[in-house]
């Protein structure tokens, strides 16, 4: 859909906060997948205990995942797809019981597609600390109550170690490719450094080698929005009735994040100063269409995500630094042995293109030289989820290299 079409459709497409709650009912205290909910297309495996960088011990870790295609007898055709902060294992498929939203990369995975499931076995786990079936704050602890505020701090490296253990439970010692965008791409980089013998190719989409102070600052206000919600109750809200959880803080955090993920040009062209209501905008009633757009996404988000998981995963992203304990970022990247592809987005204001240039400069086995592939898009950071043709062509280039 072009911007003008989107702009024309926008006022009718988004509803205000009050109407959303009226039409869809009160939001749950947590949008997490919970025990007893429909399983959908999920599979589960237990990877055992995970020792964390902090020194904490996380027992009985379970990973939820989805799989498309058949693993070869030699287990040499597996492709690992790692999701972004607010994603999950549902890469393709319809919204249905157990899956509140449709797949986030629907045109890239399947028979005859870039990730051809007649050739590859495509596997997508829900990240450790997430809220769609893998062990996280909304999961039951050994005392059979939710972890809540007791859930330990995680780093990107902790999550990758859990993914490595997960792969071993499936009998996979080496992936043909590991692909991820944003937070998922942080995991990709750590995979290539921690387990070089387990990775043949990597695709790094729109992520930095280390989270910057600016990015940590942007994340910190989202974290505070959740913690400042009176209904957060220190992270222990799972037994609250619908509508009484920290949904206002979580929705506000999501609204803030949307402004990082998209561009000013897109919002200006798509919405301009269009008015959501027929009421006089100078009368102090009604809303601008762009406000309703943010409300819609914020309120919808509370129905599929968990506030504690948002905190855990955001803080894990803040921990990201491939150079930590390894001398420097450059030293860590130069040690990567996998054939690699790095893609950056020219309009990305969350993880700017300079971040991907830094990574590409030090990658010794890049299929495109010392510069990243640059995607031109008005969609900003989210372009890696939207511009499927360009992203698919880049991935195909690596898979055939």
Order of alpha helices (4+ residues) and beta strands (2+ residues): alpha-alpha-beta-beta-beta-beta-beta-beta-alpha-beta-alpha-beta-alpha-alpha-alpha-alpha-alpha-alpha-beta-alpha-beta-alpha-alpha
